[in-house]
Amino acid sequence: MADWKPPKTGSPVWIEITATDLARSHKFYSTVFNWTFKNPEVLTASDPDHSKPVMVDFNPDVNISGGISRVQSSSAPKFAPHPGRGGICLYWLVDDVEATGKVIKEAGGKMLSEAQREGDHGLYRYFEDVDGNLGGVYQFKPV
């Protein structure tokens, strides 16, 4: 890792997805995006506080890390991340927003919008995951 250089300031470097049920969210994101996780044993570990997130094994070339953290929405401070719609929406690159929409529904999520144009560049749709978190899927315009 000696040749690793940090990404440019302002680049996304972390994602935290909050959930009330780690196993359910793990299954959802594994199904929809084929994610693998660095520490799936957290799902079965005896950790009464569920203080460790399930870390996503992203491609190291994208310089982003993060995972799914379990929180109790009723006990979390108002300023802390919590399940549901927040102020930030992360968009996931997909090959086809319509096909991905079907997978999201089958995995227990909801599609919140139809495909919308993003200029001449591509299409996007909003979705809600199994804990009510808002996300977006983005498809580049076919060449």
Secondary structure as GFF3:
##gff-version 3
##sequence-region A 1 143
A	DSSP	beta_strand	14	19	.	.	.	ID=ss1
A	DSSP	alpha_helix	22	33	.	.	.	ID=ss2
A	DSSP	three_ten_helix	40	43	.	.	.	ID=ss3
A	DSSP	beta_strand	54	55	.	.	.	ID=ss4
A	DSSP	three_ten_helix	60	62	.	.	.	ID=ss5
A	DSSP	beta_strand	65	70	.	.	.	ID=ss6
A	DSSP	beta_strand	91	93	.	.	.	ID=ss7
A	DSSP	alpha_helix	97	106	.	.	.	ID=ss8
A	DSSP	beta_strand	110	111	.	.	.	ID=ss9
A	DSSP	beta_strand	116	118	.	.	.	ID=ss10
A	DSSP	beta_strand	122	128	.	.	.	ID=ss11
A	DSSP	beta_strand	134	140	.	.	.	ID=ss12
###
